[in-house]
Amino acid sequence: MKSMTGFGKALKESKDYQIEVEIKSVNHRFLDFQLRLPRALHPFEQAARQAMKEILKRGRIEVFVTLTELNDQQKEVKIHWDLIEAFMAQVNQEAHTRFQTTLAPEHLLQSLLEKEEFVQVQEKKTVDEALEALLLAAIVAAANANDQSRQVEGAGILQVLQENLQQLQVMLAELAGLFLVFEKEYLTRFEKKLTEYLSTEIDRERLLTEMVILLEKSDIHEEIDRLKIHVETFEQLLTSNKPVGRELDFLIQEMNREVNTIGSKSSAIDIKNIVVQLKTTIEKIREQVQNVE
């Protein structure tokens, strides 16, 4: 069993680059990636997502990637010569018109080459396969670290769930015993009342029908049996290596439905007290399951 809350971090280096990846995850109904990549890594976003999907199956996943260049071989200088020529021509024309002179081209050129408007240092636009491989290696390592932390927290959740399930099983056994006692007492009272009524002039067939209906309305055998099945299924899923969070959540809904039905059917105080305890324990289980992958 795995939690959806986790953290993983990895650092990978080559002779040209250093890539650091941090992956944080929290609970979510589905798998939702929030991936923040430097511009140079944008071409590899889909590959990065696919690599993480192989490891992380559910949750809101926030991924932070930092790229550091270890040398300047991946940069290129772009000089806007056309703009420089046009600027120098315009300056010399204005200088000649206004002052009847021209400026020394080497001094003007040196000045222009110091301006960002004319000279730019930028990243090369070529797709680097080695850079992609480095990114994916860092992504996979960070995702595995995140997954490992989810397993550790999942082990804690598993222990809590198993303890709560044991409490449910004890309460269900107590509930079944209480209902047997209640049923016997009810039948005893029924037989006594029936004897009294049969000694008077009434519609006996109608009386028997109404009594049977009352007994059926208060019968919670089926609900108890279904609850036991849900608990057994829940317990089996806890040992699965696959993501089971959604299935566990569904079973909790079914458990709540059966418990609510029992509460509405029974008027016995002892049974209603057990129903309250069952609801409380199921709610504790639900809170834990919200964070199960």
MIROGU-368607 format. One record per residue (C-alpha): residue number from 1; x negated, y, z. Coordinates in steps of 0.5 Angstrom, whole numbers. Each point is the difference from the previous one (the first is absolute). Layout:
# residues N
NUM|X|Y|Z;
...
END
This chain:
# residues 293
1|0|0|0;
2|-2|7|-2;
3|1|7|3;
4|1|6|-5;
5|-4|4|4;
6|-7|0|-2;
7|-7|4|-1;
8|-5|-2|-5;
9|-7|3|-2;
10|-5|-1|-5;
11|-6|3|-3;
12|-3|-2|-7;
13|-7|3|-3;
14|-3|-1|-7;
15|-6|4|-2;
16|4|5|-3;
17|6|0|5;
18|3|-1|7;
19|7|-1|1;
20|4|0|7;
21|7|-3|0;
22|5|1|6;
23|6|-4|0;
24|6|1|5;
25|6|-3|1;
26|7|0|3;
27|6|-3|0;
28|5|1|-6;
29|6|-4|-3;
30|-4|-1|-6;
31|-8|1|-3;
32|-1|7|-1;
33|-7|2|-2;
34|-2|7|1;
35|-7|1|-4;
36|-4|6|0;
37|-6|-1|-5;
38|-5|5|-2;
39|0|2|-7;
40|-5|-4|-3;
41|3|-6|3;
42|7|1|-3;
43|-1|-4|-6;
44|0|-6|5;
45|6|1|4;
46|4|-5|-3;
47|-6|-5|1;
48|0|2|7;
49|7|-1|2;
50|0|-7|-3;
51|-6|-2|4;
52|4|2|7;
53|6|-3|-2;
54|-4|-7|0;
55|-1|1|7;
56|5|5|3;
57|7|-2|-1;
58|5|5|4;
59|-1|6|3;
60|-1|8|-1;
61|-8|0|-2;
62|-4|6|0;
63|-6|0|-4;
64|-6|5|1;
65|-6|-1|-5;
66|-6|5|0;
67|-5|0|-5;
68|-7|2|0;
69|-5|1|-5;
70|-7|-2|2;
71|-3|3|-6;
72|1|5|-6;
73|0|-5|-6;
74|8|0|0;
75|0|8|-1;
76|0|3|-6;
77|-2|8|-2;
78|5|3|-5;
79|-2|7|-3;
80|5|4|-3;
81|-5|3|-6;
82|6|3|-4;
83|2|4|6;
84|-7|2|1;
85|-1|2|-7;
86|7|4|0;
87|-2|3|6;
88|-7|2|-2;
89|2|3|-7;
90|6|4|4;
91|-5|3|5;
92|-5|2|-5;
93|5|3|-5;
94|3|4|6;
95|-8|2|2;
96|-1|2|-7;
97|6|4|0;
98|0|4|6;
99|-8|0|2;
100|-3|-1|-7;
101|-4|-6|2;
102|0|-8|1;
103|-1|-4|6;
104|-6|-5|0;
105|4|-7|-1;
106|-5|-4|4;
107|2|4|6;
108|7|0|-1;
109|0|-7|-2;
110|-3|-2|7;
111|5|4|3;
112|6|-3|-3;
113|-3|-7|1;
114|1|1|8;
115|8|1|-1;
116|5|-5|1;
117|4|2|-6;
118|-6|-1|-5;
119|-3|-6|4;
120|4|-6|3;
121|-3|-6|4;
122|5|-6|-1;
123|1|-7|1;
124|-1|-5|-6;
125|7|-2|-3;
126|-3|-7|-2;
127|4|-6|4;
128|-5|-3|4;
129|1|-8|1;
130|-5|0|5;
131|3|5|4;
132|7|-4|-1;
133|-3|-6|3;
134|-3|4|6;
135|7|3|2;
136|3|-7|-1;
137|-5|-3|5;
138|1|6|5;
139|8|-1|-1;
140|0|-7|1;
141|-5|0|6;
142|4|5|4;
143|7|-3|-2;
144|-3|-7|3;
145|-2|4|6;
146|7|3|1;
147|3|-7|-1;
148|-4|-3|5;
149|2|6|5;
150|7|-2|-2;
151|-1|-7|2;
152|-3|2|7;
153|6|4|1;
154|5|-5|-3;
155|-3|-5|5;
156|2|4|6;
157|7|1|-3;
158|1|-8|-1;
159|-1|-1|7;
160|5|5|2;
161|5|-3|-5;
162|-1|-7|3;
163|1|2|7;
164|6|4|-2;
165|3|-6|-4;
166|-1|-5|6;
167|4|5|4;
168|5|0|-5;
169|0|-8|0;
170|1|0|8;
171|6|5|-1;
172|3|-4|-5;
173|0|-6|4;
174|3|3|6;
175|5|3|-5;
176|2|-7|-2;
177|0|-2|7;
178|5|5|2;
179|4|-1|-6;
180|1|-7|2;
181|2|2|7;
182|5|5|-2;
183|3|-5|-5;
184|1|-5|5;
185|3|5|5;
186|4|3|-6;
187|3|-7|-2;
188|2|-1|7;
189|4|6|1;
190|3|-1|-7;
191|2|-7|2;
192|3|3|7;
193|4|5|-4;
194|2|-5|-5;
195|3|-4|5;
196|4|6|3;
197|2|2|-6;
198|2|-7|-3;
199|5|0|6;
200|4|6|-2;
201|4|1|-6;
202|-4|2|-5;
203|-3|-1|-7;
204|-5|-5|1;
205|-3|-1|-7;
206|-1|8|0;
207|-3|0|7;
208|-5|-5|-2;
209|-2|3|-7;
210|-1|7|4;
211|-4|-3|5;
212|-5|-4|-6;
213|-1|7|-3;
214|-2|3|7;
215|-5|-5|1;
216|-3|0|-8;
217|0|8|1;
218|-5|-1|6;
219|-4|-6|-2;
220|-7|3|-1;
221|-3|-7|-2;
222|-2|2|-7;
223|-3|6|2;
224|-4|-3|5;
225|-2|-5|-6;
226|-2|5|-5;
227|-4|4|5;
228|-4|-6|2;
229|-1|-1|-8;
230|-2|7|-1;
231|-5|0|6;
232|-3|-7|-3;
233|-1|3|-7;
234|-3|6|3;
235|-5|-4|4;
236|-2|-4|-6;
237|-1|7|-4;
238|-5|2|5;
239|-5|-5|-2;
240|0|1|-7;
241|-6|3|-4;
242|5|4|-4;
243|3|7|1;
244|6|-1|4;
245|2|7|3;
246|6|0|-5;
247|3|-7|2;
248|-1|1|7;
249|4|7|0;
250|5|-4|-4;
251|1|-5|6;
252|0|5|5;
253|6|3|-3;
254|3|-7|0;
255|-1|-1|7;
256|3|7|2;
257|6|-2|-4;
258|1|-6|4;
259|-1|3|6;
260|5|5|-1;
261|5|-5|-2;
262|-1|-4|7;
263|1|7|3;
264|6|1|-3;
265|3|-7|1;
266|-2|-1|7;
267|3|3|6;
268|-4|-3|5;
269|-4|4|4;
270|-6|-5|1;
271|0|-1|-8;
272|0|8|-1;
273|-6|1|4;
274|-4|-5|-4;
275|3|4|-6;
276|-3|6|3;
277|-7|-3|1;
278|0|-4|-7;
279|1|7|-3;
280|-5|3|4;
281|-5|-5|-2;
282|2|0|-7;
283|-2|7|0;
284|-7|-1|2;
285|-1|-5|-5;
286|3|5|-5;
287|-5|5|2;
288|-6|-4|-1;
289|2|-3|-7;
290|1|7|-3;
291|-8|0|0;
292|-1|-7|-3;
293|-2|-1|-7;
END
